[in-house]
Amino acid sequence: MRSIKSPLRIIWCPILLLIGLLAAPVFERAVVAAGPQLERVVTIHDACDPVSFNAAVGPGTCTRNGGVLFGDFIAFLTAHQSIGGWHFGPSQTAAKVGDTFVAVNQGGETHTFTEVDDFGGGIVPPLNVLSGNPVPAPECLALEDDDFVAPGQKYRETLDEAGTKKFQCCIHPWMRLEASVR
């Protein structure tokens, strides 16, 4: 049996190949834009001294080794309305809808990683006053037990919509993260 080469077959093969080559960048951009959802680590830091913090606040308040004395903590907070050793890292970031923040408490105190509409005070009135946040963020007044992140623990928050998202610690209200979610 002889093979007959159709003129149409000879014309269509290069045309289909050209269409495929032209369409490939469009498909590649769509895949890159959608991309996989990421887990974005947010580290929670503090620098409490266990002896002085536990004496001033109560046993078990601070479980790390060494750090800033409670009196120095209060003095610095009074002077500056925040204290650098207590922070979220990073404090600003960009993310995509579907990404998940994994807040990891690397400090010695319990914290929260709470999404708020607007930054405000937290659940410890004296720290609110000293940090210049006398009015608590409403979300901080509606915390549940699983919102507290103990030392060494993690908390996950999946980003479900685009926009500017704000997170703060409802114990130490100067600890903040602002995320641009697209």
C-alpha positions as CSV (number, residue, x, y, z in Angstrom):
1,M,0.0,0.0,0.0
2,R,1.3,3.4,-0.9
3,S,1.2,6.4,1.3
4,I,-0.4,9.5,-0.3
5,K,0.7,12.9,1.1
6,S,-2.2,15.2,1.1
7,P,-1.5,18.9,0.3
8,L,-3.8,19.8,3.2
9,R,-1.7,17.8,5.7
10,I,1.4,19.5,4.5
11,I,-0.2,22.9,5.1
12,W,-2.0,22.2,8.4
13,C,1.0,20.8,10.3
14,P,3.1,24.0,10.2
15,I,0.0,26.1,11.0
16,L,-0.9,24.0,14.1
17,L,2.7,24.1,15.2
18,L,2.7,27.9,14.8
19,I,-0.5,28.3,16.8
20,G,1.0,26.1,19.6
21,L,4.1,28.2,19.7
22,L,2.1,31.5,19.9
23,A,-0.3,30.2,22.5
24,A,2.4,28.7,24.8
25,P,3.4,32.1,26.5
26,V,-0.3,32.8,27.3
27,F,-0.7,29.4,29.0
28,E,2.6,29.8,30.8
29,R,1.6,33.3,32.2
30,A,-1.7,31.8,33.4
31,V,0.1,29.0,35.2
32,V,2.6,31.4,36.8
33,A,-0.1,33.9,37.8
34,A,-2.2,31.2,39.4
35,G,0.9,29.6,40.9
36,P,0.9,27.4,43.9
37,Q,-0.3,28.8,47.2
38,L,2.5,29.5,49.6
39,E,3.0,29.2,53.3
40,R,4.6,32.4,54.4
41,V,6.4,32.3,57.8
42,V,5.9,35.2,60.1
43,T,8.1,35.0,63.2
44,I,6.9,36.3,66.5
45,H,9.7,37.7,68.7
46,D,10.0,38.9,72.2
47,A,12.9,39.4,74.5
48,C,11.5,38.8,78.0
49,D,13.6,38.0,81.1
50,P,11.8,35.1,82.9
51,V,12.8,36.0,86.4
52,S,11.6,39.6,86.3
53,F,8.6,39.1,84.0
54,N,7.3,36.1,86.1
55,A,7.8,38.1,89.3
56,A,5.9,41.1,87.9
57,V,3.1,39.4,85.9
58,G,2.9,35.9,87.2
59,P,4.5,32.4,87.0
60,G,4.9,31.1,83.5
61,T,4.6,34.5,81.8
62,C,8.1,34.2,80.3
63,T,9.8,30.9,79.5
64,R,12.9,31.9,77.5
65,N,16.4,32.3,78.8
66,G,17.7,35.8,79.6
67,G,16.4,39.0,78.0
68,V,15.1,42.4,78.9
69,L,14.2,43.0,82.5
70,F,10.5,43.9,83.2
71,G,11.4,47.3,84.6
72,D,13.4,48.2,81.5
73,F,10.6,46.9,79.3
74,I,8.1,49.3,80.9
75,A,10.6,52.2,80.8
76,F,11.4,51.7,77.1
77,L,7.7,51.3,76.3
78,T,6.8,54.4,78.2
79,A,9.4,56.4,76.3
80,H,8.9,55.0,72.8
81,Q,5.4,53.4,72.7
82,S,7.0,50.2,71.3
83,I,9.9,48.0,72.0
84,G,11.9,46.5,69.2
85,G,12.5,43.1,70.7
86,W,8.7,42.5,70.6
87,H,7.8,42.3,66.9
88,F,6.5,40.3,63.9
89,G,9.0,39.6,61.2
90,P,8.4,40.8,58.6
91,S,6.2,43.9,59.5
92,Q,5.2,44.4,55.9
93,T,4.8,41.9,53.1
94,A,3.0,41.0,49.9
95,A,1.0,37.8,49.4
96,K,-1.6,36.2,47.1
97,V,-5.1,35.1,47.8
98,G,-4.9,31.5,49.0
99,D,-1.5,31.9,50.7
100,T,-1.2,31.0,54.3
101,F,0.6,33.0,57.0
102,V,2.2,30.6,59.5
103,A,3.0,32.6,62.6
104,V,5.7,30.9,64.6
105,N,6.2,32.0,68.2
106,Q,10.0,32.1,68.7
107,G,9.7,34.1,71.9
108,G,9.1,33.3,75.6
109,E,5.7,34.8,76.0
110,T,2.2,34.0,74.6
111,H,1.1,36.2,71.7
112,T,-1.7,36.4,69.2
113,F,-1.6,36.9,65.5
114,T,-5.0,38.5,65.0
115,E,-6.4,40.0,61.8
116,V,-8.0,43.4,62.5
117,D,-9.8,45.9,60.4
118,D,-7.8,48.7,62.0
119,F,-4.8,48.6,64.4
120,G,-5.7,49.4,67.9
121,G,-5.1,48.4,71.5
122,G,-5.3,44.9,72.8
123,I,-6.5,43.0,75.9
124,V,-4.0,44.4,78.4
125,P,-5.1,48.0,79.3
126,P,-1.8,49.2,80.8
127,L,0.1,48.1,77.6
128,N,-2.5,49.8,75.5
129,V,-2.0,53.1,77.3
130,L,1.8,52.8,77.3
131,S,1.8,52.0,73.5
132,G,-0.5,54.8,72.6
133,N,-3.4,52.5,71.7
134,P,-6.0,53.2,74.4
135,V,-8.9,51.9,72.3
136,P,-8.8,48.1,71.8
137,A,-9.3,46.7,68.3
138,P,-12.7,45.1,68.4
139,E,-11.3,41.8,67.1
140,C,-9.0,41.6,70.2
141,L,-12.1,41.7,72.4
142,A,-13.5,38.6,70.7
143,L,-10.5,36.2,71.0
144,E,-11.0,32.5,71.4
145,D,-8.7,30.1,73.2
146,D,-7.1,28.9,70.0
147,D,-6.1,32.4,69.0
148,F,-3.3,32.4,71.6
149,V,0.1,31.3,70.4
150,A,2.2,29.8,73.2
151,P,6.1,29.8,72.9
152,G,7.2,27.4,70.3
153,Q,3.7,27.0,68.8
154,K,2.3,28.0,65.4
155,Y,-0.8,29.7,64.2
156,R,-2.1,29.5,60.6
157,E,-4.2,32.2,58.8
158,T,-5.2,31.7,55.2
159,L,-5.7,34.8,53.1
160,D,-9.1,34.5,51.5
161,E,-9.5,37.9,49.7
162,A,-7.5,40.6,48.1
163,G,-6.7,44.0,49.8
164,T,-4.7,45.3,52.6
165,K,-4.7,42.9,55.6
166,K,-3.6,44.0,59.1
167,F,-2.5,41.6,61.9
168,Q,-1.5,42.5,65.4
169,C,-0.7,40.9,68.7
170,C,-3.7,41.6,71.0
171,I,-1.4,41.4,74.1
172,H,1.4,43.6,72.7
173,P,-0.5,45.9,70.3
174,W,2.6,47.5,68.7
175,M,3.5,44.1,67.2
176,R,2.0,44.5,63.7
177,L,2.1,43.2,60.2
178,E,0.5,44.8,57.2
179,A,0.1,42.7,54.0
180,S,-0.8,43.7,50.5
181,V,-2.8,40.7,49.2
182,R,-3.4,40.4,45.5
